[in-house]
Amino acid sequence: MLTIPCPWCGERDVHEFRSGGEAHLKRESRTDNLSDAEWADFLFLRANPKGEHAERWYHVHGCRRWFNAVRNTHTDTILAVYKPGEAKSEVSQ
Ligand SMILES: [Zn+2]
């Protein structure tokens, strides 16, 4: 059973959470100057690494807060969690 340690609530079952996708995406403030290809990249292209991946998670059945987690996509294990605004946790596998 996969568990995720919420930074506010502690260790909880993965079913209490919703994934918010890749963390630390650069959001364009002005999109009217983008080409169609740049706009498509902005909307649809995401990293899909095999290994360490920084992700956003929402504790929907708990504190209802967003946080970031570093997950190993190969082993499906959570390596670190940190609150929004905090620096990305550096982990070694
Ligand atoms: Zn929580």
PDB file of the backbone (N, CA, C, O) and the ligand in Angstrom, with CONECT records:
HET     ZN  A 101       1
ATOM      1  N   MET A   1       0.845  -1.180   0.000  1.00  0.00           N
ATOM      2  CA  MET A   1       0.000   0.000   0.000  1.00  0.00           C
ATOM      3  C   MET A   1       0.888   1.241   0.000  1.00  0.00           C
ATOM      4  O   MET A   1       1.780   1.387   0.836  1.00  0.00           O
ATOM      5  N   LEU A   2       0.628   2.124  -0.947  1.00  0.00           N
ATOM      6  CA  LEU A   2       1.386   3.365  -1.030  1.00  0.00           C
ATOM      7  C   LEU A   2       0.812   4.375  -0.054  1.00  0.00           C
ATOM      8  O   LEU A   2      -0.399   4.586   0.000  1.00  0.00           O
ATOM      9  N   THR A   3       1.678   4.986   0.702  1.00  0.00           N
ATOM     10  CA  THR A   3       1.273   6.063   1.594  1.00  0.00           C
ATOM     11  C   THR A   3       2.068   7.307   1.232  1.00  0.00           C
ATOM     12  O   THR A   3       3.170   7.226   0.688  1.00  0.00           O
ATOM     13  N   ILE A   4       1.492   8.450   1.543  1.00  0.00           N
ATOM     14  CA  ILE A   4       2.139   9.729   1.282  1.00  0.00           C
ATOM     15  C   ILE A   4       2.167  10.506   2.591  1.00  0.00           C
ATOM     16  O   ILE A   4       1.142  10.634   3.260  1.00  0.00           O
ATOM     17  N   PRO A   5       3.348  11.030   2.965  1.00  0.00           N
ATOM     18  CA  PRO A   5       3.427  11.820   4.197  1.00  0.00           C
ATOM     19  C   PRO A   5       3.058  13.280   3.928  1.00  0.00           C
ATOM     20  O   PRO A   5       3.895  14.061   3.474  1.00  0.00           O
ATOM     21  N   CYS A   6       1.815  13.644   4.206  1.00  0.00           N
ATOM     22  CA  CYS A   6       1.388  15.038   4.053  1.00  0.00           C
ATOM     23  C   CYS A   6       2.218  15.904   5.008  1.00  0.00           C
ATOM     24  O   CYS A   6       2.396  15.530   6.167  1.00  0.00           O
ATOM     25  N   PRO A   7       2.732  17.056   4.546  1.00  0.00           N
ATOM     26  CA  PRO A   7       3.550  17.894   5.420  1.00  0.00           C
ATOM     27  C   PRO A   7       2.795  18.408   6.647  1.00  0.00           C
ATOM     28  O   PRO A   7       3.415  18.785   7.641  1.00  0.00           O
ATOM     29  N   TRP A   8       1.454  18.426   6.582  1.00  0.00           N
ATOM     30  CA  TRP A   8       0.672  18.930   7.708  1.00  0.00           C
ATOM     31  C   TRP A   8       0.020  17.811   8.518  1.00  0.00           C
ATOM     32  O   TRP A   8      -0.114  17.939   9.735  1.00  0.00           O
ATOM     33  N   CYS A   9      -0.391  16.711   7.869  1.00  0.00           N
ATOM     34  CA  CYS A   9      -1.174  15.665   8.530  1.00  0.00           C
ATOM     35  C   CYS A   9      -0.368  14.415   8.865  1.00  0.00           C
ATOM     36  O   CYS A   9      -0.775  13.621   9.712  1.00  0.00           O
ATOM     37  N   GLY A  10       0.763  14.241   8.210  1.00  0.00           N
ATOM     38  CA  GLY A  10       1.535  13.027   8.426  1.00  0.00           C
ATOM     39  C   GLY A  10       1.198  11.957   7.404  1.00  0.00           C
ATOM     40  O   GLY A  10       0.572  12.232   6.381  1.00  0.00           O
ATOM     41  N   GLU A  11       1.621  10.733   7.694  1.00  0.00           N
ATOM     42  CA  GLU A  11       1.480   9.615   6.764  1.00  0.00           C
ATOM     43  C   GLU A  11       0.007   9.250   6.571  1.00  0.00           C
ATOM     44  O   GLU A  11      -0.724   9.012   7.532  1.00  0.00           O
ATOM     45  N   ARG A  12      -0.411   9.212   5.293  1.00  0.00           N
ATOM     46  CA  ARG A  12      -1.801   8.868   4.971  1.00  0.00           C
ATOM     47  C   ARG A  12      -1.834   7.982   3.729  1.00  0.00           C
ATOM     48  O   ARG A  12      -0.891   7.966   2.938  1.00  0.00           O
ATOM     49  N   ASP A  13      -2.932   7.246   3.571  1.00  0.00           N
ATOM     50  CA  ASP A  13      -3.123   6.377   2.412  1.00  0.00           C
ATOM     51  C   ASP A  13      -3.202   7.220   1.135  1.00  0.00           C
ATOM     52  O   ASP A  13      -3.758   8.318   1.151  1.00  0.00           O
ATOM     53  N   VAL A  14      -2.660   6.724   0.055  1.00  0.00           N
ATOM     54  CA  VAL A  14      -2.619   7.451  -1.218  1.00  0.00           C
ATOM     55  C   VAL A  14      -4.016   7.816  -1.708  1.00  0.00           C
ATOM     56  O   VAL A  14      -4.169   8.792  -2.442  1.00  0.00           O
ATOM     57  N   HIS A  15      -5.032   7.061  -1.323  1.00  0.00           N
ATOM     58  CA  HIS A  15      -6.395   7.324  -1.792  1.00  0.00           C
ATOM     59  C   HIS A  15      -6.971   8.620  -1.231  1.00  0.00           C
ATOM     60  O   HIS A  15      -8.008   9.086  -1.703  1.00  0.00           O
ATOM     61  N   GLU A  16      -6.318   9.207  -0.234  1.00  0.00           N
ATOM     62  CA  GLU A  16      -6.770  10.491   0.303  1.00  0.00           C
ATOM     63  C   GLU A  16      -6.287  11.659  -0.551  1.00  0.00           C
ATOM     64  O   GLU A  16      -6.663  12.803  -0.292  1.00  0.00           O
ATOM     65  N   PHE A  17      -5.462  11.395  -1.565  1.00  0.00           N
ATOM     66  CA  PHE A  17      -4.798  12.467  -2.319  1.00  0.00           C
ATOM     67  C   PHE A  17      -5.210  12.456  -3.781  1.00  0.00           C
ATOM     68  O   PHE A  17      -5.690  11.451  -4.306  1.00  0.00           O
ATOM     69  N   ARG A  18      -5.012  13.587  -4.418  1.00  0.00           N
ATOM     70  CA  ARG A  18      -5.158  13.718  -5.868  1.00  0.00           C
ATOM     71  C   ARG A  18      -3.871  14.305  -6.414  1.00  0.00           C
ATOM     72  O   ARG A  18      -3.298  15.231  -5.840  1.00  0.00           O
ATOM     73  N   SER A  19      -3.434  13.758  -7.520  1.00  0.00           N
ATOM     74  CA  SER A  19      -2.221  14.262  -8.162  1.00  0.00           C
ATOM     75  C   SER A  19      -2.536  15.537  -8.921  1.00  0.00           C
ATOM     76  O   SER A  19      -3.574  15.653  -9.572  1.00  0.00           O
ATOM     77  N   GLY A  20      -1.622  16.489  -8.827  1.00  0.00           N
ATOM     78  CA  GLY A  20      -1.774  17.752  -9.552  1.00  0.00           C
ATOM     79  C   GLY A  20      -0.766  17.883 -10.675  1.00  0.00           C
ATOM     80  O   GLY A  20      -0.611  18.961 -11.249  1.00  0.00           O
ATOM     81  N   GLY A  21      -0.078  16.798 -10.995  1.00  0.00           N
ATOM     82  CA  GLY A  21       0.869  16.837 -12.101  1.00  0.00           C
ATOM     83  C   GLY A  21       2.231  17.363 -11.701  1.00  0.00           C
ATOM     84  O   GLY A  21       2.582  17.433 -10.523  1.00  0.00           O
ATOM     85  N   GLU A  22       2.972  17.725 -12.704  1.00  0.00           N
ATOM     86  CA  GLU A  22       4.362  18.148 -12.523  1.00  0.00           C
ATOM     87  C   GLU A  22       4.453  19.432 -11.704  1.00  0.00           C
ATOM     88  O   GLU A  22       3.677  20.365 -11.912  1.00  0.00           O
ATOM     89  N   ALA A  23       5.394  19.476 -10.781  1.00  0.00           N
ATOM     90  CA  ALA A  23       5.626  20.667  -9.957  1.00  0.00           C
ATOM     91  C   ALA A  23       6.629  21.587 -10.625  1.00  0.00           C
ATOM     92  O   ALA A  23       7.387  21.179 -11.505  1.00  0.00           O
ATOM     93  N   HIS A  24       6.616  22.820 -10.195  1.00  0.00           N
ATOM     94  CA  HIS A  24       7.606  23.827 -10.597  1.00  0.00           C
ATOM     95  C   HIS A  24       7.558  24.153 -12.088  1.00  0.00           C
ATOM     96  O   HIS A  24       8.586  24.452 -12.695  1.00  0.00           O
ATOM     97  N   LEU A  25       6.353  24.094 -12.681  1.00  0.00           N
ATOM     98  CA  LEU A  25       6.223  24.499 -14.073  1.00  0.00           C
ATOM     99  C   LEU A  25       6.311  26.007 -14.171  1.00  0.00           C
ATOM    100  O   LEU A  25       5.795  26.728 -13.317  1.00  0.00           O
ATOM    101  N   LYS A  26       6.962  26.473 -15.210  1.00  0.00           N
ATOM    102  CA  LYS A  26       7.036  27.905 -15.453  1.00  0.00           C
ATOM    103  C   LYS A  26       5.756  28.321 -16.172  1.00  0.00           C
ATOM    104  O   LYS A  26       5.500  27.879 -17.292  1.00  0.00           O
ATOM    105  N   ARG A  27       4.970  29.151 -15.544  1.00  0.00           N
ATOM    106  CA  ARG A  27       3.714  29.616 -16.132  1.00  0.00           C
ATOM    107  C   ARG A  27       3.973  30.914 -16.878  1.00  0.00           C
ATOM    108  O   ARG A  27       4.513  31.865 -16.314  1.00  0.00           O
ATOM    109  N   GLU A  28       3.592  30.950 -18.133  1.00  0.00           N
ATOM    110  CA  GLU A  28       3.765  32.157 -18.944  1.00  0.00           C
ATOM    111  C   GLU A  28       2.744  33.202 -18.527  1.00  0.00           C
ATOM    112  O   GLU A  28       1.555  32.901 -18.421  1.00  0.00           O
ATOM    113  N   SER A  29       3.190  34.413 -18.293  1.00  0.00           N
ATOM    114  CA  SER A  29       2.251  35.472 -17.934  1.00  0.00           C
ATOM    115  C   SER A  29       1.599  36.077 -19.179  1.00  0.00           C
ATOM    116  O   SER A  29       0.469  36.561 -19.124  1.00  0.00           O
ATOM    117  N   ARG A  30       2.321  36.043 -20.300  1.00  0.00           N
ATOM    118  CA  ARG A  30       1.773  36.570 -21.554  1.00  0.00           C
ATOM    119  C   ARG A  30       1.806  35.449 -22.579  1.00  0.00           C
ATOM    120  O   ARG A  30       2.878  35.011 -22.996  1.00  0.00           O
ATOM    121  N   THR A  31       0.646  34.995 -22.976  1.00  0.00           N
ATOM    122  CA  THR A  31       0.587  33.895 -23.936  1.00  0.00           C
ATOM    123  C   THR A  31       0.231  34.367 -25.340  1.00  0.00           C
ATOM    124  O   THR A  31       0.268  33.574 -26.280  1.00  0.00           O
ATOM    125  N   ASP A  32      -0.111  35.638 -25.500  1.00  0.00           N
ATOM    126  CA  ASP A  32      -0.526  36.123 -26.810  1.00  0.00           C
ATOM    127  C   ASP A  32       0.634  36.228 -27.791  1.00  0.00           C
ATOM    128  O   ASP A  32       0.408  36.311 -28.999  1.00  0.00           O
ATOM    129  N   ASN A  33       1.860  36.227 -27.303  1.00  0.00           N
ATOM    130  CA  ASN A  33       3.019  36.317 -28.182  1.00  0.00           C
ATOM    131  C   ASN A  33       3.592  34.953 -28.559  1.00  0.00           C
ATOM    132  O   ASN A  33       4.580  34.879 -29.290  1.00  0.00           O
ATOM    133  N   LEU A  34       2.988  33.885 -28.071  1.00  0.00           N
ATOM    134  CA  LEU A  34       3.522  32.554 -28.339  1.00  0.00           C
ATOM    135  C   LEU A  34       3.066  32.051 -29.703  1.00  0.00           C
ATOM    136  O   LEU A  34       1.962  32.355 -30.153  1.00  0.00           O
ATOM    137  N   SER A  35       3.926  31.282 -30.350  1.00  0.00           N
ATOM    138  CA  SER A  35       3.527  30.614 -31.591  1.00  0.00           C
ATOM    139  C   SER A  35       2.608  29.447 -31.234  1.00  0.00           C
ATOM    140  O   SER A  35       2.481  29.090 -30.063  1.00  0.00           O
ATOM    141  N   ASP A  36       1.973  28.859 -32.231  1.00  0.00           N
ATOM    142  CA  ASP A  36       1.106  27.704 -31.974  1.00  0.00           C
ATOM    143  C   ASP A  36       1.889  26.558 -31.346  1.00  0.00           C
ATOM    144  O   ASP A  36       1.392  25.883 -30.445  1.00  0.00           O
ATOM    145  N   ALA A  37       3.111  26.340 -31.820  1.00  0.00           N
ATOM    146  CA  ALA A  37       3.931  25.256 -31.277  1.00  0.00           C
ATOM    147  C   ALA A  37       4.315  25.540 -29.820  1.00  0.00           C
ATOM    148  O   ALA A  37       4.276  24.644 -28.978  1.00  0.00           O
ATOM    149  N   GLU A  38       4.684  26.789 -29.532  1.00  0.00           N
ATOM    150  CA  GLU A  38       5.028  27.149 -28.147  1.00  0.00           C
ATOM    151  C   GLU A  38       3.803  27.028 -27.236  1.00  0.00           C
ATOM    152  O   GLU A  38       3.917  26.588 -26.092  1.00  0.00           O
ATOM    153  N   TRP A  39       2.652  27.415 -27.739  1.00  0.00           N
ATOM    154  CA  TRP A  39       1.417  27.315 -26.957  1.00  0.00           C
ATOM    155  C   TRP A  39       1.078  25.855 -26.685  1.00  0.00           C
ATOM    156  O   TRP A  39       0.692  25.510 -25.568  1.00  0.00           O
ATOM    157  N   ALA A  40       1.218  24.998 -27.684  1.00  0.00           N
ATOM    158  CA  ALA A  40       0.964  23.569 -27.501  1.00  0.00           C
ATOM    159  C   ALA A  40       1.942  22.968 -26.489  1.00  0.00           C
ATOM    160  O   ALA A  40       1.552  22.165 -25.641  1.00  0.00           O
ATOM    161  N   ASP A  41       3.203  23.358 -26.585  1.00  0.00           N
ATOM    162  CA  ASP A  41       4.193  22.879 -25.611  1.00  0.00           C
ATOM    163  C   ASP A  41       3.803  23.303 -24.198  1.00  0.00           C
ATOM    164  O   ASP A  41       3.874  22.514 -23.256  1.00  0.00           O
ATOM    165  N   PHE A  42       3.389  24.565 -24.067  1.00  0.00           N
ATOM    166  CA  PHE A  42       3.008  25.091 -22.757  1.00  0.00           C
ATOM    167  C   PHE A  42       1.824  24.319 -22.183  1.00  0.00           C
ATOM    168  O   PHE A  42       1.788  24.043 -20.984  1.00  0.00           O
ATOM    169  N   LEU A  43       0.863  23.971 -23.024  1.00  0.00           N
ATOM    170  CA  LEU A  43      -0.339  23.296 -22.545  1.00  0.00           C
ATOM    171  C   LEU A  43      -0.148  21.805 -22.290  1.00  0.00           C
ATOM    172  O   LEU A  43      -0.685  21.260 -21.326  1.00  0.00           O
ATOM    173  N   PHE A  44       0.621  21.147 -23.163  1.00  0.00           N
ATOM    174  CA  PHE A  44       0.592  19.683 -23.141  1.00  0.00           C
ATOM    175  C   PHE A  44       1.902  18.980 -22.800  1.00  0.00           C
ATOM    176  O   PHE A  44       1.871  17.839 -22.339  1.00  0.00           O
ATOM    177  N   LEU A  45       3.037  19.609 -23.008  1.00  0.00           N
ATOM    178  CA  LEU A  45       4.296  18.891 -22.788  1.00  0.00           C
ATOM    179  C   LEU A  45       4.687  18.910 -21.311  1.00  0.00           C
ATOM    180  O   LEU A  45       4.774  19.965 -20.682  1.00  0.00           O
ATOM    181  N   ARG A  46       4.917  17.723 -20.785  1.00  0.00           N
ATOM    182  CA  ARG A  46       5.355  17.577 -19.402  1.00  0.00           C
ATOM    183  C   ARG A  46       6.491  16.556 -19.364  1.00  0.00           C
ATOM    184  O   ARG A  46       6.607  15.687 -20.228  1.00  0.00           O
ATOM    185  N   ALA A  47       7.315  16.691 -18.342  1.00  0.00           N
ATOM    186  CA  ALA A  47       8.387  15.715 -18.157  1.00  0.00           C
ATOM    187  C   ALA A  47       7.765  14.362 -17.790  1.00  0.00           C
ATOM    188  O   ALA A  47       6.739  14.312 -17.112  1.00  0.00           O
ATOM    189  N   ASN A  48       8.367  13.307 -18.224  1.00  0.00           N
ATOM    190  CA  ASN A  48       7.879  11.969 -17.913  1.00  0.00           C
ATOM    191  C   ASN A  48       9.076  11.068 -17.634  1.00  0.00           C
ATOM    192  O   ASN A  48       9.309  10.088 -18.342  1.00  0.00           O
ATOM    193  N   PRO A  49       9.837  11.415 -16.583  1.00  0.00           N
ATOM    194  CA  PRO A  49      11.080  10.680 -16.345  1.00  0.00           C
ATOM    195  C   PRO A  49      10.840   9.306 -15.715  1.00  0.00           C
ATOM    196  O   PRO A  49       9.825   9.066 -15.061  1.00  0.00           O
ATOM    197  N   LYS A  50      11.776   8.446 -15.927  1.00  0.00           N
ATOM    198  CA  LYS A  50      11.813   7.186 -15.188  1.00  0.00           C
ATOM    199  C   LYS A  50      12.783   7.424 -14.047  1.00  0.00           C
ATOM    200  O   LYS A  50      14.001   7.403 -14.229  1.00  0.00           O
ATOM    201  N   GLY A  51      12.222   7.651 -12.866  1.00  0.00           N
ATOM    202  CA  GLY A  51      13.055   7.967 -11.715  1.00  0.00           C
ATOM    203  C   GLY A  51      12.471   9.132 -10.951  1.00  0.00           C
ATOM    204  O   GLY A  51      11.252   9.245 -10.820  1.00  0.00           O
ATOM    205  N   GLU A  52      13.322   9.993 -10.448  1.00  0.00           N
ATOM    206  CA  GLU A  52      12.910  11.090  -9.581  1.00  0.00           C
ATOM    207  C   GLU A  52      12.093  12.126 -10.347  1.00  0.00           C
ATOM    208  O   GLU A  52      12.491  12.580 -11.419  1.00  0.00           O
ATOM    209  N   HIS A  53      10.932  12.495  -9.772  1.00  0.00           N
ATOM    210  CA  HIS A  53      10.035  13.448 -10.419  1.00  0.00           C
ATOM    211  C   HIS A  53       9.353  14.304  -9.358  1.00  0.00           C
ATOM    212  O   HIS A  53       8.755  13.772  -8.423  1.00  0.00           O
ATOM    213  N   ALA A  54       9.439  15.625  -9.495  1.00  0.00           N
ATOM    214  CA  ALA A  54       8.770  16.542  -8.559  1.00  0.00           C
ATOM    215  C   ALA A  54       7.324  16.727  -9.011  1.00  0.00           C
ATOM    216  O   ALA A  54       7.068  17.066 -10.166  1.00  0.00           O
ATOM    217  N   GLU A  55       6.386  16.505  -8.101  1.00  0.00           N
ATOM    218  CA  GLU A  55       4.963  16.539  -8.428  1.00  0.00           C
ATOM    219  C   GLU A  55       4.195  17.363  -7.406  1.00  0.00           C
ATOM    220  O   GLU A  55       4.635  17.541  -6.270  1.00  0.00           O
ATOM    221  N   ARG A  56       3.033  17.865  -7.831  1.00  0.00           N
ATOM    222  CA  ARG A  56       2.111  18.550  -6.930  1.00  0.00           C
ATOM    223  C   ARG A  56       1.063  17.540  -6.479  1.00  0.00           C
ATOM    224  O   ARG A  56       0.592  16.727  -7.274  1.00  0.00           O
ATOM    225  N   TRP A  57       0.701  17.596  -5.199  1.00  0.00           N
ATOM    226  CA  TRP A  57      -0.327  16.712  -4.660  1.00  0.00           C
ATOM    227  C   TRP A  57      -1.289  17.540  -3.816  1.00  0.00           C
ATOM    228  O   TRP A  57      -0.904  18.527  -3.190  1.00  0.00           O
ATOM    229  N   TYR A  58      -2.561  17.107  -3.815  1.00  0.00           N
ATOM    230  CA  TYR A  58      -3.614  17.780  -3.061  1.00  0.00           C
ATOM    231  C   TYR A  58      -4.216  16.788  -2.072  1.00  0.00           C
ATOM    232  O   TYR A  58      -4.640  15.701  -2.465  1.00  0.00           O
ATOM    233  N   HIS A  59      -4.255  17.148  -0.811  1.00  0.00           N
ATOM    234  CA  HIS A  59      -4.800  16.250   0.213  1.00  0.00           C
ATOM    235  C   HIS A  59      -6.311  16.488   0.301  1.00  0.00           C
ATOM    236  O   HIS A  59      -6.807  17.152   1.211  1.00  0.00           O
ATOM    237  N   VAL A  60      -7.017  15.924  -0.672  1.00  0.00           N
ATOM    238  CA  VAL A  60      -8.447  16.209  -0.849  1.00  0.00           C
ATOM    239  C   VAL A  60      -9.288  15.673   0.303  1.00  0.00           C
ATOM    240  O   VAL A  60     -10.273  16.314   0.670  1.00  0.00           O
ATOM    241  N   HIS A  61      -8.946  14.526   0.892  1.00  0.00           N
ATOM    242  CA  HIS A  61      -9.720  13.950   1.994  1.00  0.00           C
ATOM    243  C   HIS A  61      -9.001  14.159   3.320  1.00  0.00           C
ATOM    244  O   HIS A  61      -9.077  13.316   4.214  1.00  0.00           O
ATOM    245  N   GLY A  62      -8.306  15.278   3.443  1.00  0.00           N
ATOM    246  CA  GLY A  62      -7.587  15.599   4.671  1.00  0.00           C
ATOM    247  C   GLY A  62      -7.617  17.101   4.893  1.00  0.00           C
ATOM    248  O   GLY A  62      -8.682  17.696   5.059  1.00  0.00           O
ATOM    249  N   CYS A  63      -6.456  17.697   4.894  1.00  0.00           N
ATOM    250  CA  CYS A  63      -6.342  19.125   5.207  1.00  0.00           C
ATOM    251  C   CYS A  63      -6.711  20.035   4.033  1.00  0.00           C
ATOM    252  O   CYS A  63      -6.809  21.252   4.189  1.00  0.00           O
ATOM    253  N   ARG A  64      -6.915  19.430   2.852  1.00  0.00           N
ATOM    254  CA  ARG A  64      -7.263  20.187   1.636  1.00  0.00           C
ATOM    255  C   ARG A  64      -6.209  21.236   1.296  1.00  0.00           C
ATOM    256  O   ARG A  64      -6.533  22.365   0.929  1.00  0.00           O
ATOM    257  N   ARG A  65      -4.979  20.854   1.421  1.00  0.00           N
ATOM    258  CA  ARG A  65      -3.857  21.725   1.060  1.00  0.00           C
ATOM    259  C   ARG A  65      -3.022  21.077  -0.039  1.00  0.00           C
ATOM    260  O   ARG A  65      -2.935  19.854  -0.145  1.00  0.00           O
ATOM    261  N   TRP A  66      -2.408  21.941  -0.855  1.00  0.00           N
ATOM    262  CA  TRP A  66      -1.475  21.495  -1.875  1.00  0.00           C
ATOM    263  C   TRP A  66      -0.083  21.403  -1.286  1.00  0.00           C
ATOM    264  O   TRP A  66       0.263  22.165  -0.383  1.00  0.00           O
ATOM    265  N   PHE A  67       0.709  20.489  -1.783  1.00  0.00           N
ATOM    266  CA  PHE A  67       2.116  20.395  -1.414  1.00  0.00           C
ATOM    267  C   PHE A  67       2.863  19.726  -2.569  1.00  0.00           C
ATOM    268  O   PHE A  67       2.250  19.250  -3.524  1.00  0.00           O
ATOM    269  N   ASN A  68       4.161  19.697  -2.472  1.00  0.00           N
ATOM    270  CA  ASN A  68       4.998  19.072  -3.495  1.00  0.00           C
ATOM    271  C   ASN A  68       5.616  17.789  -2.942  1.00  0.00           C
ATOM    272  O   ASN A  68       5.870  17.668  -1.744  1.00  0.00           O
ATOM    273  N   ALA A  69       5.844  16.862  -3.820  1.00  0.00           N
ATOM    274  CA  ALA A  69       6.495  15.613  -3.436  1.00  0.00           C
ATOM    275  C   ALA A  69       7.480  15.211  -4.528  1.00  0.00           C
ATOM    276  O   ALA A  69       7.253  15.471  -5.709  1.00  0.00           O
ATOM    277  N   VAL A  70       8.552  14.589  -4.130  1.00  0.00           N
ATOM    278  CA  VAL A  70       9.475  13.968  -5.075  1.00  0.00           C
ATOM    279  C   VAL A  70       9.193  12.476  -5.022  1.00  0.00           C
ATOM    280  O   VAL A  70       9.349  11.829  -3.986  1.00  0.00           O
ATOM    281  N   ARG A  71       8.768  11.940  -6.180  1.00  0.00           N
ATOM    282  CA  ARG A  71       8.397  10.527  -6.261  1.00  0.00           C
ATOM    283  C   ARG A  71       9.280   9.829  -7.276  1.00  0.00           C
ATOM    284  O   ARG A  71       9.577  10.377  -8.338  1.00  0.00           O
ATOM    285  N   ASN A  72       9.695   8.630  -6.949  1.00  0.00           N
ATOM    286  CA  ASN A  72      10.399   7.804  -7.920  1.00  0.00           C
ATOM    287  C   ASN A  72       9.345   7.105  -8.755  1.00  0.00           C
ATOM    288  O   ASN A  72       8.618   6.248  -8.252  1.00  0.00           O
ATOM    289  N   THR A  73       9.256   7.465 -10.028  1.00  0.00           N
ATOM    290  CA  THR A  73       8.205   6.921 -10.887  1.00  0.00           C
ATOM    291  C   THR A  73       8.438   5.454 -11.237  1.00  0.00           C
ATOM    292  O   THR A  73       7.513   4.761 -11.659  1.00  0.00           O
ATOM    293  N   HIS A  74       9.647   4.990 -11.067  1.00  0.00           N
ATOM    294  CA  HIS A  74       9.951   3.587 -11.364  1.00  0.00           C
ATOM    295  C   HIS A  74       9.502   2.677 -10.223  1.00  0.00           C
ATOM    296  O   HIS A  74       8.905   1.626 -10.458  1.00  0.00           O
ATOM    297  N   THR A  75       9.792   3.087  -8.987  1.00  0.00           N
ATOM    298  CA  THR A  75       9.438   2.259  -7.829  1.00  0.00           C
ATOM    299  C   THR A  75       8.139   2.714  -7.170  1.00  0.00           C
ATOM    300  O   THR A  75       7.629   2.039  -6.275  1.00  0.00           O
ATOM    301  N   ASP A  76       7.599   3.855  -7.606  1.00  0.00           N
ATOM    302  CA  ASP A  76       6.380   4.449  -7.052  1.00  0.00           C
ATOM    303  C   ASP A  76       6.513   4.679  -5.547  1.00  0.00           C
ATOM    304  O   ASP A  76       5.612   4.352  -4.775  1.00  0.00           O
ATOM    305  N   THR A  77       7.636   5.239  -5.147  1.00  0.00           N
ATOM    306  CA  THR A  77       7.857   5.563  -3.742  1.00  0.00           C
ATOM    307  C   THR A  77       8.059   7.067  -3.598  1.00  0.00           C
ATOM    308  O   THR A  77       8.657   7.712  -4.460  1.00  0.00           O
ATOM    309  N   ILE A  78       7.559   7.607  -2.515  1.00  0.00           N
ATOM    310  CA  ILE A  78       7.714   9.022  -2.215  1.00  0.00           C
ATOM    311  C   ILE A  78       9.063   9.202  -1.519  1.00  0.00           C
ATOM    312  O   ILE A  78       9.335   8.574  -0.495  1.00  0.00           O
ATOM    313  N   LEU A  79       9.903  10.070  -2.088  1.00  0.00           N
ATOM    314  CA  LEU A  79      11.247  10.269  -1.549  1.00  0.00           C
ATOM    315  C   LEU A  79      11.324  11.477  -0.628  1.00  0.00           C
ATOM    316  O   LEU A  79      12.143  11.507   0.290  1.00  0.00           O
ATOM    317  N   ALA A  80      10.471  12.478  -0.867  1.00  0.00           N
ATOM    318  CA  ALA A  80      10.473  13.687  -0.038  1.00  0.00           C
ATOM    319  C   ALA A  80       9.173  14.440  -0.266  1.00  0.00           C
ATOM    320  O   ALA A  80       8.572  14.329  -1.335  1.00  0.00           O
ATOM    321  N   VAL A  81       8.737  15.195   0.712  1.00  0.00           N
ATOM    322  CA  VAL A  81       7.604  16.107   0.555  1.00  0.00           C
ATOM    323  C   VAL A  81       8.011  17.465   1.112  1.00  0.00           C
ATOM    324  O   VAL A  81       8.831  17.552   2.026  1.00  0.00           O
ATOM    325  N   TYR A  82       7.437  18.515   0.556  1.00  0.00           N
ATOM    326  CA  TYR A  82       7.730  19.865   1.034  1.00  0.00           C
ATOM    327  C   TYR A  82       6.575  20.778   0.687  1.00  0.00           C
ATOM    328  O   TYR A  82       5.836  20.543  -0.269  1.00  0.00           O
ATOM    329  N   LYS A  83       6.435  21.826   1.482  1.00  0.00           N
ATOM    330  CA  LYS A  83       5.323  22.756   1.346  1.00  0.00           C
ATOM    331  C   LYS A  83       5.541  23.693   0.164  1.00  0.00           C
ATOM    332  O   LYS A  83       6.684  23.942  -0.218  1.00  0.00           O
ATOM    333  N   PRO A  84       4.468  24.217  -0.420  1.00  0.00           N
ATOM    334  CA  PRO A  84       4.606  25.200  -1.498  1.00  0.00           C
ATOM    335  C   PRO A  84       5.426  26.394  -1.029  1.00  0.00           C
ATOM    336  O   PRO A  84       5.276  26.863   0.099  1.00  0.00           O
ATOM    337  N   GLY A  85       6.278  26.868  -1.895  1.00  0.00           N
ATOM    338  CA  GLY A  85       7.137  27.992  -1.552  1.00  0.00           C
ATOM    339  C   GLY A  85       8.476  27.568  -1.001  1.00  0.00           C
ATOM    340  O   GLY A  85       9.423  28.354  -1.000  1.00  0.00           O
ATOM    341  N   GLU A  86       8.573  26.339  -0.533  1.00  0.00           N
ATOM    342  CA  GLU A  86       9.851  25.820  -0.064  1.00  0.00           C
ATOM    343  C   GLU A  86      10.653  25.316  -1.260  1.00  0.00           C
ATOM    344  O   GLU A  86      10.082  24.938  -2.283  1.00  0.00           O
ATOM    345  N   ALA A  87      11.958  25.312  -1.129  1.00  0.00           N
ATOM    346  CA  ALA A  87      12.819  24.832  -2.207  1.00  0.00           C
ATOM    347  C   ALA A  87      12.603  23.340  -2.422  1.00  0.00           C
ATOM    348  O   ALA A  87      12.289  22.600  -1.490  1.00  0.00           O
ATOM    349  N   LYS A  88      12.778  22.920  -3.662  1.00  0.00           N
ATOM    350  CA  LYS A  88      12.662  21.504  -3.993  1.00  0.00           C
ATOM    351  C   LYS A  88      13.655  20.702  -3.175  1.00  0.00           C
ATOM    352  O   LYS A  88      14.842  21.022  -3.112  1.00  0.00           O
ATOM    353  N   SER A  89      13.152  19.672  -2.563  1.00  0.00           N
ATOM    354  CA  SER A  89      14.012  18.811  -1.763  1.00  0.00           C
ATOM    355  C   SER A  89      14.951  18.036  -2.664  1.00  0.00           C
ATOM    356  O   SER A  89      14.530  17.446  -3.659  1.00  0.00           O
ATOM    357  N   GLU A  90      16.200  18.042  -2.316  1.00  0.00           N
ATOM    358  CA  GLU A  90      17.178  17.238  -3.044  1.00  0.00           C
ATOM    359  C   GLU A  90      17.248  15.884  -2.372  1.00  0.00           C
ATOM    360  O   GLU A  90      17.477  15.786  -1.166  1.00  0.00           O
ATOM    361  N   VAL A  91      17.054  14.865  -3.140  1.00  0.00           N
ATOM    362  CA  VAL A  91      17.095  13.511  -2.603  1.00  0.00           C
ATOM    363  C   VAL A  91      18.085  12.699  -3.411  1.00  0.00           C
ATOM    364  O   VAL A  91      18.305  12.966  -4.592  1.00  0.00           O
ATOM    365  N   SER A  92      18.662  11.740  -2.789  1.00  0.00           N
ATOM    366  CA  SER A  92      19.532  10.816  -3.509  1.00  0.00           C
ATOM    367  C   SER A  92      18.925   9.434  -3.387  1.00  0.00           C
ATOM    368  O   SER A  92      18.487   9.024  -2.312  1.00  0.00           O
ATOM    369  N   GLN A  93      18.904   8.725  -4.495  1.00  0.00           N
ATOM    370  CA  GLN A  93      18.232   7.428  -4.523  1.00  0.00           C
ATOM    371  C   GLN A  93      19.169   6.300  -4.187  1.00  0.00           C
ATOM    372  O   GLN A  93      18.757   5.140  -4.168  1.00  0.00           O
TER     373      GLN A  93
HETATM  374 ZN    ZN A 101      -2.906  16.951   4.850  1.00  0.00          ZN2+
END
